[in-house]
Amino acid sequence: MPLYSYECGNCGVQFERMQKFADKPIKRCPECSKNSVKRIIQPAGIIFKGSGWYKTDSRSSSSASIPGGKSKKSDKTEKAEKSESKSSDSASTSSPPSDE
């Protein structure tokens, strides 16, 4: 059964009640007995369990992983990609031409 929070508009008292989904909302305040109680909307707590919920769990778009931690790419392809990234990094760190 869910726990609902209520607040009285007249006296300001806040209280909680466990109710079934089919039960009608409470309208009468237990403190001042006026019909000015409204239910407070609470955010739901979400718990993600299992794999696939974190950035590190998802596959990269370029290659799918094989069980056992090895990728489908060959060693030659990985070495070529590393050398390309190193050459592009060194080109981006060069100083811009000066205006003289």
N, C-alpha and C positions, 0 to 999 in steps of 0.2 A: 504494500500500500504506500502511495506517495505521501510525502510530508509537504503540506501547504502552509505558507506564511500569510498572515492577515494583519491589517492595521486598521484601527478605528479612526475615523475622520473627526470624531467628536473629542475624545479624550487623548488620542495619540498612542494608546497602548498597542504594542505589537505582540503577536502570539502565533504559535504554530499548532497545527492539528494534523494527525494522520487520518486520511479519508480515502475511501474507495473512489475509483474513477466515476462511478455512477452517482455518488453522493452529491447533493446540491451544495453550493458554496454557503458558508456561514454568513449570516447577515446581522445577527445581534451580538453586540459586544459583551464579553463576560464581565467587564468591569463596570461600565456605566449603563448597560442594558438598552442602549439606543441602537436603532437600525442604520448605522453608518459605517459598517465594516466592509472593507474591500480587500480582495486577495492581491498580494504582491507577487509579481512575476519574478521568478528566480531563474538565473541561467542554469542549464543542465550541466552536470559534470560528465565529461567524456573521457574514457580511458581507452587508449589504443593498445591492443595486445597483438602479439605476433609480429612477423617480419613484414617488411614492405611499407612501413610508416615513416621511415627516416630517409634522408637524402642518400646516406651511405648504403641503404638497402636496394636502391633502384639501379637498374642496369644503365650503362652509358648508351647513347644512341649509336655510337660507332661500332660497338661489338657487344655480343652477348657473352655472358660468362658460362663456363662449363663447370659442373659440380667438381669440387676439389680445388677450386681457386685459380685454375689456369684459364686463360682466355683463348679464343679461337685464333688470334693473330699469331703469325710466326715470329720468331726472334728477329729475323731480318727486317720485317716490317716495323717492329717496335724500335729497333736501332735507327732505322731511317727516319722515323717520326721524331725521335729524340734529337738527332743531329739537325733536322729542319727547325725544331723549336729553339735550339741553341743559336743557330745562325740568325734567326729572326729576332731573338732577344738582343744579340750583340748589335744588330743594325738599328734597333730602336733606341739603344743607349748612346749612340753617337751624337755629338753636339751639332746643333743647327748651324747653317752657314751664317757668317757675320756680315752685316751691312757696312761696307766701307766706302 
